């Protein structure tokens, strides 16, 4: 199964903070006309589509090949359509000389210019083994063609369910790779702002595959010396940090909160903050209301729990940063003596139980075509629309998020 590494996953409209140009020009740009604009970064709206996903069947490519610039076709052989967004199509291609597979994201400039500029601005700056690589870009007045690494190993939690074993040591190996990528991004002044399981992909199906951080549509970039706080409310509800919900200026520490949520899921198959009611969910996050009382935590070490506690800390100044997280004793010792306990059964059972529950809920509220968007059975995709600034402002004005009392009263 092929997975393109840069497809978005939501339908709402998000306005990221204005990115700052700190371009490292190692990406080739092919210009075919005087109207093509290069290396420009704007304060743009990023559109996402909940139905963006990768199919496994080859589809007719005739109508898509006709839209490809001859320069692209001269270099790449178009193989199959593997994904689609509101203003883009993603195809699997093969380099004609090297036979190396890639993915090309084709964006209609007239309709989707704002879709790609944030992620393109980031990906042109970065080169790290745990961050999806932009190979080259072809630009024409009508379309932009982004040639990307093609990840074929699947999403993080799909892989865990498919395996027969998963230990704390396995978890620390995953987190090491993700944290190395996050530390690299933060050193460049880049905050991802949408870290979640479906944005962590395995590069290939082998056991030695690396993890790739993908989807930089909500990323924010700053130059060294710039004020490092951000204000835009954006992200995925279950993974969003308390300071964003509070509408306070925030830092790249929001990425570490999201990694705390991911670690919690990684070791238990359950989510620390979960509620179908969005306001209740936000109140749980604001209070960091989670626990290790579930039976699945009985075989998890205290060091692992300490790691999570130090990430899911409401005060961002007390939260571990990426470098501190990598040096935490749990990661530094590869989970120590707890590394060989097999957590697979409880994790996979909880993941599959949630996926089954979500599937039944979707069938009861949507038409059967919604099944298309749930091919990844344990991707834990958010059941809520993306965070919107206007929504949080209204909740803040009403005092709903900060009201004392029982959450069940909502």
HELIX and SHEET records of a PDB file:
HELIX    1   1 UNK A   62  UNK A   65  1                                   4    
HELIX    2   2 UNK A   70  UNK A   75  1                                   6    
HELIX    3   3 UNK A  109  UNK A  123  1                                  15    
HELIX    4   4 UNK A  156  UNK A  162  1                                   7    
HELIX    5   5 UNK A  168  UNK A  187  1                                  20    
HELIX    6   6 UNK A  197  UNK A  199  5                                   3    
HELIX    7   7 UNK A  237  UNK A  239  5                                   3    
HELIX    8   8 UNK A  242  UNK A  245  1                                   4    
HELIX    9   9 UNK A  253  UNK A  268  1                                  16    
HELIX   10  10 UNK A  278  UNK A  286  1                                   9    
HELIX   11  11 UNK A  295  UNK A  297  5                                   3    
HELIX   12  12 UNK A  302  UNK A  309  1                                   8    
HELIX   13  13 UNK A  322  UNK A  327  1                                   6    
HELIX   14  14 UNK A  329  UNK A  332  1                                   4    
HELIX   15  15 UNK A  336  UNK A  338  5                                   3    
HELIX   16  16 UNK A  344  UNK A  365  1                                  22    
HELIX   17  17 UNK A  368  UNK A  374  5                                   7    
HELIX   18  18 UNK A  389  UNK A  398  1                                  10    
HELIX   19  19 UNK A  400  UNK A  402  5                                   3    
HELIX   20  20 UNK A  407  UNK A  409  5                                   3    
SHEET    1   A 2 UNK A   3  UNK A   4  0                                        
SHEET    2   A 2 UNK A 150  UNK A 151 -1                                        
SHEET    1   B 2 UNK A  13  UNK A  15  0                                        
SHEET    2   B 2 UNK A  45  UNK A  47 -1                                        
SHEET    1   C 6 UNK A  28  UNK A  31  0                                        
SHEET    2   C 6 UNK A 134  UNK A 139  1                                        
SHEET    3   C 6 UNK A 143  UNK A 148 -1                                        
SHEET    4   C 6 UNK A 101  UNK A 108 -1                                        
SHEET    5   C 6 UNK A  88  UNK A  95 -1                                        
SHEET    6   C 6 UNK A  76  UNK A  84 -1                                        
SHEET    1   D 2 UNK A 190  UNK A 191  0                                        
SHEET    2   D 2 UNK A 220  UNK A 221 -1                                        
SHEET    1   E 2 UNK A 200  UNK A 202  0                                        
SHEET    2   E 2 UNK A 211  UNK A 213 -1                                        
END                                                                             
